[in-house]
């Protein structure tokens, strides 16, 4: 999620007191399916509830491709000492203004344990600590207070409500917009050196319109009948 494709030739591993954030692999297929086949997880998200594991495999492959083309990073969240994926956290970025976009989802069995807050803090620290990222943006639908709490606990400030900003599952959605700036955090003293060639590059394929700072969309699964999308909107949760 840092703006540093040139620096990220290997996937960055992040460790916290309780968690290890690693790369996604095809062996995570069942765990990814367990998350996105649960309608409680997809309830507030621009995500179609998955119906089979082949769709979960397509999700993994899309996130892997996103990293390979340097348009975003999605970490698999695991508890230290285990290999099971219990959630995902990461997102994409806009290089024209050195900003990143945050997204996250967690297996419902692990809600209300502070796991996502811990993961978000690790991703934030990495993002601000590498390649001069200046701003991280996240949005959540107004009906999702748990996701709002995650962002507040991670230090994000609410900027206001974007009326009818989102549209999925046949309805317009009011979204709360949150941000965290580099100067808001303890990493503000980290050197901001960014090569001109990097700072002037726009995001990779699928990054979306620069006029929509909270609305980056990435294609995550295609089947014969449907195109599944995970929009970079702060997700689920807790």
C-alpha positions in Angstrom: 0.0 0.0 0.0 3.0 2.3 0.2 3.7 4.1 -3.0 6.8 2.2 -3.7 6.7 -0.3 -6.4 10.4 0.1 -7.0 11.0 -0.7 -3.3 8.5 -3.6 -2.9 10.1 -6.4 -5.0 9.2 -8.8 -2.1 5.9 -8.7 -0.4 6.2 -6.8 2.9 5.5 -8.9 6.0 4.1 -7.0 9.0 4.2 -8.2 12.6 2.3 -6.9 15.6 1.9 -8.1 19.2 -0.8 -10.6 18.2 -0.8 -10.7 14.4 1.2 -11.5 11.3 0.2 -9.8 8.1 1.5 -11.8 5.0 0.8 -12.2 1.3 -2.3 -14.1 0.0 -1.8 -17.5 -1.5 -4.1 -19.9 -3.3 -4.0 -22.1 -0.2 -6.1 -19.3 1.5 -9.0 -20.1 -0.8 -11.2 -21.7 1.8 -10.6 -19.0 4.4 -11.3 -16.2 1.8 -14.5 -18.0 0.9 -15.5 -18.2 4.6 -15.2 -14.4 4.8 -17.0 -13.4 1.7 -19.7 -16.1 1.6 -21.0 -14.7 4.9 -23.8 -12.1 4.1 -23.1 -10.4 7.5 -19.6 -9.5 6.2 -20.8 -8.3 2.8 -23.8 -6.5 4.2 -22.3 -3.0 4.1 -19.9 -3.6 1.3 -19.8 -3.3 -2.5 -19.2 -7.0 -2.6 -21.4 -9.8 -4.0 -21.7 -12.6 -1.5 -19.6 -15.4 -2.9 -21.4 -18.7 -3.8 -18.5 -21.1 -4.4 -14.7 -21.5 -3.7 -13.7 -20.9 -7.3 -14.9 -17.3 -6.9 -12.7 -17.0 -3.8 -9.8 -18.2 -5.8 -10.5 -15.5 -8.4 -10.5 -12.9 -5.6 -7.0 -14.1 -4.4 -5.7 -14.0 -8.0 -7.0 -10.5 -8.5 -5.3 -9.2 -5.3 -2.1 -10.9 -6.3 -2.3 -9.3 -9.7 -2.9 -5.9 -8.1 0.3 -6.2 -6.2 2.2 -7.4 -9.3 1.1 -4.4 -11.3 1.9 -2.1 -8.4 -1.6 -0.7 -7.9 -2.2 -1.8 -4.4 -1.4 -4.2 -1.6 -3.7 -6.6 0.3 -2.4 -8.3 3.4 -3.7 -11.6 4.7 -4.3 -11.3 8.5 -3.3 -14.2 10.6 -2.8 -14.7 14.3 0.8 -15.2 15.3 1.6 -18.9 15.6 -1.1 -19.9 13.1 -1.3 -19.8 9.3 -5.1 -19.5 9.0 -6.3 -16.3 7.2 -8.9 -14.6 9.3 -9.1 -11.3 7.5 -7.7 -8.9 4.9 -6.5 -5.4 5.1 -4.9 -3.0 2.6 -5.9 -1.1 -0.4 -4.7 1.0 -3.3 -3.3 4.5 -3.9 -3.2 7.6 -5.9 0.3 8.6 -6.8 -0.5 12.1 -8.1 -1.1 13.3 -4.6 0.7 10.6 -2.5 -2.5 9.3 -1.0 -3.6 5.8 -0.2 -7.0 4.1 0.2 -7.9 1.7 3.0 -10.1 -1.4 2.9 -10.5 -4.3 5.3 -12.7 -7.3 6.1 -12.7 -9.8 8.9 -14.1 -13.3 9.5 -17.2 -12.8 11.7 -16.0 -15.3 14.3 -13.2 -12.8 15.1 -15.2 -9.6 15.5 -15.1 -7.5 18.6 -11.6 -8.6 19.7 -9.7 -5.6 18.5 -8.0 -7.5 15.7 -8.9 -5.2 12.9 -7.8 -2.1 14.8 -4.4 -3.8 15.4 -4.1 -4.7 11.7 -5.1 -1.2 10.5 -2.5 0.4 12.8 0.2 -1.9 11.3 -0.8 -1.1 7.7 -0.9 2.7 8.6 2.5 2.6 10.1 3.9 0.8 7.1 2.2 3.1 4.6 3.5 6.3 6.3 6.9 4.8 6.9 7.7 4.0 3.2 7.9 6.2 0.1 6.4 9.4 1.5 2.6 8.6 1.6 0.9 11.7 2.9 -2.7 10.7 3.4 -4.8 7.6 3.9 -8.5 7.8 3.1 -11.3 5.4 4.1 -15.0 5.4 3.9 -17.8 3.5 5.6 -21.5 3.4 5.1 -23.3 5.5 7.8 -25.1 2.3 9.1 -21.9 0.6 10.0 -20.8 2.0 13.5 -18.4 -0.9 14.1 -16.2 0.0 11.1 -16.4 3.7 12.2 -15.0 2.7 15.6 -12.1 0.8 14.0 -11.1 3.9 12.1 -11.4 6.2 15.2 -9.4 3.8 17.3 -6.7 3.8 14.6 -6.5 7.6 14.8 -8.6 8.6 11.7 -10.6 11.8 11.7 -14.1 12.0 10.3 -14.4 14.6 7.5 -18.1 14.4 6.9 -20.8 12.5 5.1 -20.7 12.0 1.3 -24.4 11.9 0.4 -25.3 9.2 -2.1 -21.6 8.7 -2.9 -21.9 4.9 -3.2 -24.2 2.9 -5.3 -24.4 -0.9 -5.0 -27.0 -3.6 -4.5 -29.5 -1.4 -6.1 -29.3 1.5 -3.6 -27.4 4.8 -3.2 -25.3 4.9 0.0 -24.3 7.8 2.2 -20.7 7.3 3.2 -18.7 8.7 6.1 -15.3 9.9 4.9 -12.3 9.5 7.2 -8.7 10.4 6.8 -5.4 10.1 8.5 -2.5 12.4 7.5 1.2 11.7 7.9 1.6 14.7 10.2 -1.2 13.3 12.5 1.0 10.4 13.4 4.2 9.6 15.2 5.8 8.8 11.8 5.6 12.4 10.7 9.3 12.7 11.2 10.1 10.0 8.6 11.9 11.3 5.6 9.6 12.3 2.8 12.1 11.6 0.0 10.1 10.4 -3.0 11.7 10.1 -6.5 10.1 12.4 -9.0 9.4 9.5 -11.3 7.4 7.9 -8.5 5.6 10.9 -7.2 4.4 11.9 -10.7 3.2 8.5 -11.7 -0.5 7.8 -11.5 -1.9 4.7 -10.1 -1.9 1.4 -12.0 -4.7 -0.2 -13.9 -8.0 -0.1 -12.1 -7.1 2.7 -9.7 -10.1 4.8 -10.9 -10.9 8.4 -11.3 -8.8 10.9 -9.3 -12.0 12.9 -8.7 -13.2 10.1 -6.4 -10.8 9.9 -3.5 -12.9 7.4 -1.6 -14.0 5.2 -4.5 -11.2 3.2 -6.0 -12.6 -0.1 -7.4 -10.7 -3.2 -8.2 -12.1 -6.2 -10.1 -11.7 -9.2 -7.8 -13.6 -12.0 -9.4 -15.2 -12.9 -12.7 -17.4 -15.9 -13.4 -19.4 -16.8 -16.5 -22.4 -14.9 -15.1 -21.1 -12.1 -12.8 -18.3 -9.7 -12.2 -17.5 -9.4 -8.6 -16.0 -6.2 -7.4 -14.5 -5.1 -4.1 -14.6 -1.4 -3.9 -12.0 0.3 -1.7 -14.5 1.3 0.9 -13.6 0.7 4.5 -15.3 -2.6 5.3 -16.0 -5.1 8.0 -14.8 -4.7 10.8 -14.3 -4.7 14.5 
